């Protein structure tokens, strides 16, 4: 009986020492990233024809195979999204500048 009690005490002490003397936990590494997602656009022939990038704020950019901006999509309100083509945007900017000069 004494032998059993002695073995239990030794087991308890050794487990306590092993538990306290273990390696300390290293701080967790938090990976930083982006919520933007980019998708390749593939035509019927299997060639890459552009990219579509969706950002975390609800907007999107459409680019051709050369990386030129074709158009953007932004959420104007919950019911009415705003789609703007790159060529129309620059034409509208020019016309508004001309209107200001005329007045």
VEXBA-67398 format. One record per residue (C-alpha): residue number from 1; chain; x, y negated, z. Coordinates in steps of 0.2 Angstrom, whole numbers. Each point is the difference from the previous one (the first is absolute). Layout:
N
(NUM, "A", (X, Y, Z))
...
This chain:
103
(1, "A", (0, 0, 0))
(2, "A", (14, -12, 4))
(3, "A", (8, 4, -16))
(4, "A", (-16, -4, -10))
(5, "A", (-1, -17, 10))
(6, "A", (18, -4, -3))
(7, "A", (-2, 4, -19))
(8, "A", (-15, -12, -1))
(9, "A", (9, -14, 9))
(10, "A", (15, 2, -12))
(11, "A", (-12, 0, -15))
(12, "A", (-9, -15, 6))
(13, "A", (16, -10, 3))
(14, "A", (8, 5, -16))
(15, "A", (-16, -5, -10))
(16, "A", (-1, -17, 9))
(17, "A", (18, -3, -3))
(18, "A", (-1, 5, -19))
(19, "A", (-16, -11, -2))
(20, "A", (8, -16, 8))
(21, "A", (17, 3, -9))
(22, "A", (-7, 1, -17))
(23, "A", (3, -12, -14))
(24, "A", (-9, -16, 0))
(25, "A", (-13, -4, -13))
(26, "A", (6, -10, -15))
(27, "A", (-11, -15, -4))
(28, "A", (-11, 4, -15))
(29, "A", (4, -7, -16))
(30, "A", (-14, -10, -8))
(31, "A", (1, 1, -19))
(32, "A", (-5, -17, -8))
(33, "A", (-9, 1, -17))
(34, "A", (-13, -9, -10))
(35, "A", (-18, 3, -3))
(36, "A", (2, -5, -18))
(37, "A", (-3, 15, -12))
(38, "A", (6, 0, -18))
(39, "A", (-7, 12, -14))
(40, "A", (7, 3, -17))
(41, "A", (-12, -1, -15))
(42, "A", (2, 13, -12))
(43, "A", (-8, -1, -18))
(44, "A", (-7, 15, -10))
(45, "A", (17, 4, -7))
(46, "A", (8, 2, 17))
(47, "A", (10, -16, -1))
(48, "A", (0, -12, 14))
(49, "A", (-10, -15, -5))
(50, "A", (1, -11, 16))
(51, "A", (-2, 0, 19))
(52, "A", (-14, -5, 12))
(53, "A", (5, -6, 17))
(54, "A", (-13, -1, 14))
(55, "A", (5, -10, 15))
(56, "A", (-7, 1, 18))
(57, "A", (-10, -16, -1))
(58, "A", (-11, 7, -14))
(59, "A", (8, -7, -15))
(60, "A", (8, 8, -15))
(61, "A", (12, -4, -14))
(62, "A", (0, 8, -17))
(63, "A", (16, 0, -9))
(64, "A", (5, 7, -18))
(65, "A", (14, 12, -3))
(66, "A", (13, -14, -1))
(67, "A", (-5, -7, 17))
(68, "A", (-9, -15, -6))
(69, "A", (-16, -5, 10))
(70, "A", (-16, 3, -10))
(71, "A", (-12, -5, 14))
(72, "A", (-4, 0, 18))
(73, "A", (-15, 4, 11))
(74, "A", (-4, -8, 16))
(75, "A", (-15, 1, 11))
(76, "A", (-9, -17, 0))
(77, "A", (-14, 6, 11))
(78, "A", (-8, 17, 5))
(79, "A", (-12, 0, -14))
(80, "A", (9, -9, -14))
(81, "A", (18, 5, -5))
(82, "A", (10, -12, -10))
(83, "A", (10, 7, -15))
(84, "A", (12, -11, -8))
(85, "A", (11, 3, -16))
(86, "A", (17, -7, -1))
(87, "A", (-3, -8, -16))
(88, "A", (-16, -8, 5))
(89, "A", (7, -6, 16))
(90, "A", (14, -10, -9))
(91, "A", (-13, -7, -12))
(92, "A", (-11, -6, 13))
(93, "A", (14, -8, 10))
(94, "A", (5, -9, -16))
(95, "A", (-17, -6, -4))
(96, "A", (-3, -6, 18))
(97, "A", (17, -10, -1))
(98, "A", (-6, -8, -17))
(99, "A", (-17, -5, 8))
(100, "A", (9, -9, 14))
(101, "A", (11, -9, -12))
(102, "A", (-15, -6, -11))
(103, "A", (-9, -8, 15))
